[in-house]
């Protein structure tokens, strides 16, 4: 199996804020550049698409021999605001 046959699927919450989604996709581009091989994709729990089952199907249909699913919850902008109230 080569890195090119691998999909890294980052599972994240989703956001209504366009800037948060833009940052996430920028991170994916940076990871792909740094790792030089695997495709980086995203799956969202809510608010955005694709959802997790759809993203997994898409990765499998792309011919990936390995799909690495990683939770990614870095952009917690709303949660700290709620906690401070």
C-alpha positions as CSV (number, residue, x, y, z in Angstrom):
1,X,0.0,0.0,0.0
2,X,1.3,3.4,-0.9
3,X,0.5,6.8,0.6
4,X,-1.4,7.7,-2.6
5,X,-3.8,4.8,-1.8
6,X,-4.6,6.3,1.6
7,X,-7.4,8.7,2.6
8,X,-7.2,10.6,5.8
9,X,-10.7,11.4,6.9
10,X,-10.9,14.2,9.5
11,X,-14.2,14.0,11.4
12,X,-15.3,17.3,12.7
13,X,-18.4,19.0,14.2
14,X,-19.3,21.4,11.4
15,X,-19.9,25.2,11.7
16,X,-22.3,27.8,10.4
17,X,-19.3,30.2,10.2
18,X,-17.8,30.2,6.7
19,X,-14.4,31.2,8.1
20,X,-14.2,28.1,10.2
21,X,-14.9,25.9,7.2
22,X,-12.4,27.8,5.2
23,X,-9.7,27.2,7.9
24,X,-10.5,23.5,8.0
25,X,-10.1,23.1,4.2
26,X,-6.9,25.1,4.4
27,X,-5.6,22.7,7.0
28,X,-6.5,19.8,4.7
29,X,-4.4,21.4,1.9
30,X,-1.5,21.9,4.2
31,X,-1.6,18.3,5.4
32,X,-1.7,17.0,1.8
33,X,1.3,19.1,0.9
34,X,3.2,18.1,4.0
35,X,2.4,14.4,3.9
36,X,3.0,14.2,0.1
37,X,0.7,11.3,-0.8
38,X,-2.5,10.7,1.2
39,X,-5.7,12.5,0.3
40,X,-7.2,14.5,3.1
41,X,-11.0,14.6,3.3
42,X,-13.6,15.7,5.8
43,X,-16.7,14.4,7.4
44,X,-19.1,16.4,9.5
45,X,-21.3,15.5,12.4
46,X,-23.8,18.3,11.6
47,X,-24.3,21.6,9.8
48,X,-22.1,20.7,6.8
49,X,-21.7,18.0,4.3
50,X,-20.6,15.3,3.7
51,X,-21.7,13.4,6.8
52,X,-19.6,10.6,8.1
53,X,-21.2,7.6,6.2
54,X,-21.2,9.6,3.0
55,X,-17.5,10.5,3.3
56,X,-16.6,6.9,4.1
57,X,-18.4,5.7,1.1
58,X,-16.8,8.3,-1.1
59,X,-13.3,7.4,0.2
60,X,-14.0,3.7,-0.5
61,X,-15.3,4.4,-3.9
62,X,-12.2,6.4,-4.8
63,X,-10.2,3.2,-4.6
64,X,-8.5,3.9,-1.3
65,X,-6.9,0.8,0.1
66,X,-6.7,2.4,3.6
67,X,-9.0,5.0,5.2
68,X,-7.7,6.6,8.4
69,X,-10.5,8.3,10.3
70,X,-9.3,10.9,12.9
71,X,-11.5,13.1,15.1
72,X,-10.6,16.7,14.7
73,X,-12.3,19.2,17.1
74,X,-9.9,22.2,17.1
75,X,-12.3,25.0,16.3
76,X,-14.3,25.1,19.5
77,X,-15.2,28.8,19.2
78,X,-18.8,28.5,20.5
79,X,-18.1,26.0,23.4
80,X,-15.7,28.3,25.3
81,X,-18.1,31.2,24.9
82,X,-21.0,29.2,26.3
83,X,-18.8,27.9,29.2
84,X,-17.8,31.5,30.2
85,X,-21.5,32.5,30.7
